[in-house]
Structure formats: structure tokens, C-alpha cells
Amino acid sequence: MELKFKHIGRWLSTNMGERRKTMAELFVELREAKGWSLKELEAASGVPATYYHYVEVTNKIPSLIIVKRLSIAYDISPMVFFDVLQLD
């Protein structure tokens, strides 16, 4: 399954409903949408599986380099991650 977000703001508001997703929820949703295991994600992005899992369970905010790597692997805009943080 390929992820394409042409209208990121619309996607986030549609998929988040009344409540914005947490970073952990976004990480899980993106990985599951690709159908990737943690090891497959690690191979595609260079982000260690242990780190990715840590974010999934603790809601840690990833560094910019991690966001960049994941954006490339998922073929999405980095803004998807920043919108979760509500950086207005």
C-alpha cells in the first residue's frame, strides 16, 4: 500500500476526528498502513527498530533527522509529523 498525502491538512483533520493523534499513534498508523514490520521499516528508513518501537510505546518526539528519514521512507511530507506537534 502506498501512502500519498496531497492534502495533508485535510488528511489529518479527517483521520484525527475531534482529537489530534499523538506521535505514537501516528507512528503506528504509518507503519501499519505500509504493512511493514519494525525490521522492514528499519531496512527502508535506516531508523533503528528499537528506537521506532520506543516512540510507538512512549510517545517520544523524534529528532529532525528521524523525521527526515521517515518522510523519505513513507514518501510523505515531514509536515505530517509537525502537524501532530501543533507547531502553529
C-alpha positions, -999 to 999 in steps of 0.1 A, spaced: 0 0 0 14 34 -10 9 64 12 2 97 -7 -9 128 11 -16 155 -14 -38 175 10 -21 168 43 -42 192 64 -74 175 51 -60 141 58 -50 149 93 -83 165 102 -103 137 86 -83 109 102 -79 125 136 -115 135 142 -120 158 171 -88 148 188 -53 151 172 -33 119 171 -3 115 194 31 109 178 29 73 190 -4 68 172 9 84 140 40 62 141 19 30 145 -6 41 118 20 49 92 39 17 97 8 -4 96 -5 13 65 26 2 47 23 -33 62 58 -31 75 73 -49 105 97 -29 126 126 -47 109 112 -38 74 108 -2 85 144 -2 97 156 -15 64 136 11 44 144 41 66 176 35 85 157 42 117 166 15 143 136 -8 150 142 -4 187 140 34 185 109 33 164 92 9 188 102 32 217 84 61 201 53 39 195 50 30 231 62 62 249 51 90 225 87 104 224 92 132 200 116 122 172 146 143 161 145 161 128 169 136 112 144 108 122 115 128 107 135 133 75 144 96 72 108 85 78 94 111 54 116 97 27 107 61 35 70 67 37 71 92 7 52 118 27 58 154 37 76 160 70 47 183 78 26 153 87 49 149 118 49 186 126 12 189 125 9 163 152 31 186 174 7 215 167 36 239 159 14 268 150 
